[in-house]
Amino acid sequence: MIAKLRGIIDFIGENHTIIDISGVGYLVHCPSKVINKLSPIGQIDELLIETIVREDQFTLYGFKDEKEKYWFNLLLKVQSIGAKTAINGLSVLSVEELEMAIISEDSDALTRIAGIGKKGALRICAELKDKTFNIPNIIDDGNSNNLMQDAISGLIGLGYGQSEAYSTIAKIDVGDGDKKLEDILQSALKILSEKKQ
């Protein structure tokens, strides 16, 4: 199986790219967020690959990091979700947004994914909610994600449950890491106190 491709970007489409390796062009389907991060045509780039083999098809799916690839495979485990819908999901929502939507059971966020209706969104939440807590923190995704994790840990340290902490932080716009942890926790505690009233 192909696990990684490194070569010259030969073509960039809306949801796929062609990577030229020693004169052979590999067509790789990618989420739009991955397409937007690719090097310009003619330059070298690298993609992590998930290979799916069917009776009549051999398809490559490309990702920029292990966490995207992990989530692609996780979504495929949900009943009636195929590779195309999983790619759509990672095109519309970042890994963090997807995880937060599932943990907070935000079905409205999940219905933004092409091919996912209300029932499908609820199924994703039901089948993956318990698994999201065990997702490995494979990579560091930047300041905003670190702040979210720190804020969640802070709430758990104050005695709130993991699910409640996740769903509360998911409602707060942490920006691009420009907010302070104290401000985020203050906003979270305000939301939690309003829920009790």
N, C-alpha and C positions, 0 to 999 in steps of 0.2 A: 504493500500500500504506500501511496505517496503521502508523506507527512509534512514536507516543506518544499517550497519552490523559490529559487533565487535566480533572477534573470532580468532581461531588458523588457520594460513595459512597451508592448507593441501596439496595444489598442486599449482604450478605456470607454466602456459603455455605461449605460444607466445602472445596470446591476451585474455587470461582469467585466472582466479584463482578460487580455491575452498576454501571457508572459512568454517571451522568446528565450529558449534555452538551447544553445548550440544549433540554432536553425529550426528547432521544433517549437511550434506555438501551442501552449497549454491554455485552454479556455477555463477560466475560474470564475464561478459565481460568487458574488460578495454582497454583504449588506452595503447600503449606500454610504453609511458612515465610514466604512473601510475604503470604498471607492474614492471618497473625498480626501483620504489621507495618502493616496498613492503618489509615488513620484511621477513627474511628467513623462509623457511618451518619449522613448529613447534613452531614459535613464534606468539604472538598476534599482530593483526593489525586491522585497522578500515577503512571502506570505506563508503563514501556517496553514496547512491543508487538512481538511476532513474529506476523505474519499468515500463516496457511497456507490456501491455496486448493486445494480438490479439486473434482472434477466437480460434486458435489452438496452441497458444504459450504464455508463461509467461516468459519474459526475464528480467534479472537484469543487469544493467550497473553500473560500479563502478568508483568513482573519489576520488581524495585525497582532493580536496577543492571545495568550492561553485562556484568559477569562472569557473572551468572546466565543472562542471555540468550545469551551466548557458549557456555556449557556446554550449554544446551538444544539449540542447533544442532549442537554437537559430538556429543552423544549420538544425535541423529537420523541421523548419518552411519554409525552402527554398524548392520550388517545385522540386520534383523528387530526393530529398536527403533523404535516409533512415538512420536507426541507424548505419548500418555497415559503410557507407561512413562518417558519422559524427565521428565515432570512429577512422576511418582512418585519418581524418583531424586532430584530437587531438593527433594522434600518430606521425604525420609528423611535425606539427607546434605547437609551444607553443601558449598559449592563446594570448600573446603579439604579436607574429609573425602573427597570424591569423588576429588579429584586425588591425595591421598595413597594412597587405596585402590588406584587404578590403577597408580601408580608402584611401590608396594610389592607389587603383585599380590595384594592381600588380597581374594580372591574371596568369603570369608565376609561381609565388610562389604557387598559389592555384592549378595549374595543377600537382604539385608534389603529390597531394593527390590521392591515388588509387581510380578510379571510377569517377574522375572529369576531363573532357576535357575542351577545350577552352570555349565552350558555357556555360558549367556548372559553370566555374570560373566567367565568366561575369555575369551570373545570380546571383551568390552569392553576388558579389559586388553590383549589382543593388538592390537586395532585402534587404541587410543588412547594406548598407553604412550609411543610416540615423539612424539606430538603434544602431550602435556602439558608437555614441557619448553619448548615454544615458545608456550605460552599467554601472551598479554600481561598484564602486571600492571596491568589497567585502573584498578583502584581500590585504595585503602588500606583493608584490612578490619580494622584495629584492631591493638592491641598484641600479641595472641597470634599473629596471622599474621606480624607483623613479627619476632617472636622466632623463629618457626619458620624464616623465610627467613634470618635472621642465623645461626642455628645450622647450617642446611644449608650456607651459605656458609663458615662456620667449618670444618666438616668437609672440605669440598672444598679449602679452603686448606691443610689438614693432609695433603692427598694422597689422600683417599678419593674414589672415583668418585661421580658425580652420583646414579646410581640407588641406590647403597649408602647415601649420605648421606640421601637422601629416605626410604628405607625404614626407616632407623634412627630418624630424628626422628619418623616416623609412629607409632612404638611408645611415645613419651614423651608423657605428659600435661603440656602446658605451661600448663594452667589458663587464666585470663583475663588473662594478661599479668603475673601477680603473681610469677612465677619469674624469677630472674636468668639471663642468657645463660650465665654460667659454670657454673651448676648444671645447665642443660640439656646443655651440652657434656660435662660430667663424666659425666652419666648415659649419654649417647650413647657416649662412649669406653669406659665399662664394658661396655655391650652389645656393642660391637665386639670388645673384648678377650676376652669370654666366647665369642664365635663362633669365635675362633681356637684356643681350647683343645680 
